[in-house]
Amino acid sequence: MKQPIAVAAPLAASLLGAALLGASMPADAASVAALRDQRRVLIVAAPADSDPQLALQRRALAGWQQGAVDRDISVVEVVGTSVTGADDTASALERRYALPSGRFAVVLIGKDGHVAMRSAKPVPAAMLEATIDAMPMRRAGQR
């Protein structure tokens, strides 16, 4: 029997991150800035692990593992003051990427460091794919 995502949310987040990062991510988490030119970063921020929008976003990404791997995506979750997937602090990421305090947000950062997408609602995998596939580095085949 499948467990609901909300029951094991911290475990789900770490498993999701591991699945999306694949073997190409170093064992130690790097800062978001250190990933520039190597990976695209999807920051998912929520005020608490119990946030229903966070659960929806995790579900949307759970079935998108190969698409994320093909597009060099690293997922970084900022939940309250905890960060998973990078060694940045929550406050540093909130300042750098203007994450709203106490609200859900998704920010997609391109390999060149620019913010390619920002949303206050969960983003479907198909929309992430379309956005990434339209990026110049992706169209040029540089992944």
N, C-alpha and C positions, 0 to 999 in steps of 0.2 A: 504494500500500500504506500502511495506517495505521501510524504509529509508536506504540509503547506509551507511555503517559503517563510511566512512570518514566524513560524515556530522556531526555526533554526536560522534566523536572519544573520547573526554574525558569522556562523559557519558558511551559510550560503554566500555571503559576500566574499569570504576568503576563497571558497571554491570557485566562484564565478571569476574572481580576479585571476586565480591560477589558471583556469581554463582559457580565459581570453588572452592571457599573456603568453601562454605556451612556453616552449623551451627557449625562446629568444630573449627572455628577460633575465638579467643577472639575479643570483640568489638574494642579494641585498637590494632593497628598494632604493631607487635613485630619486633625486628631486625631479620635479616636473621640468625645471629648466635644463637639467642634465639630459633629458630625453630629446631635446630639440635636435632636429635634423635626422633623428633615428626613428622616432615613433610619433604617432598622433596620440593625443591624450584626451580621454573623455572623463571629465570631472562630473561626478554625481554627488550633489550636496543635499543634505536633509537635516532638519533639526534633531531628529531622534530616529532610532532604528525602527520604531513602530510607525513611522510615517507611511500612510497608504500609498503615496506617490512613489516613494522609494521602493516599496514592494512591487508596484507596477513596472518600474524601470528595470528592476532586477529580472522580472519575468520576461520583459521584452529582450533583454540581453542574453538570457539563459539559452535561448534557442538559436543564437546568432554567433556561436563560437567560431565557426570556420570563416564567416564573413569578417569578423573582427581580426582574426589571425591574418587573413589575406590582405587586410588593409592596415596592418601594423598598428593596431589599437592597444593602448594600455589604459585600463580603467582605474581611476582613482576615486575612492569614495571618501567624502567628508561628512561624517555623521556626528553631529554635536561637535565635540572637540577632538574626536578621533579621526585619524586618517589611515586608510588602507590603500596600498598600492604605490605609495611614494613616501619619502622620508621628510617631506615638508610638514610644517605644523598647520593645523586648521586655520589659525589666525593669519598666517602668511598667505595661504591660498585664498582665503576670503578677501584679503586686501588686494592681492595681485590680480585676481580675476573678478573682482567686484561681486562676490557671491552674497546674496541677500541673507542677512542675519535672521535666523528663525524661520526660514522658508525653503522649500524645495527648489532646486535649480540643476540644470544640465548645461555644461559648457564643453564644446568640442574645440580642441586646440590643434591646429595644423602642425606639420613637421617644422614649418618655418616660425612657429611660435605665435602666429596670429589667432585670434578667436574667430573661428569659422562659423560657429552656431552657438546660440544661447537660447534657452527655453526655460520657462517657469513650470512646464508640465513634462511628464515622461515623454521620451522621444522614441517612436517605433524604429526598429532596426532598419526597415526599408528607407526611412527618411535619413538615417545616418549613412547608409550606403550611398544614396543619391547625392548627398552633400559631399561625401568624401570622393566619390567617383567624378565629381565635377571639379575637384581641386586640380590646379595646374600640374603639380608633381605627380599626382595619380594618373592624369590623362597622358602625361609624358612617359608613363611606364616606369617611373623611378620608385614607385611605391613609397 
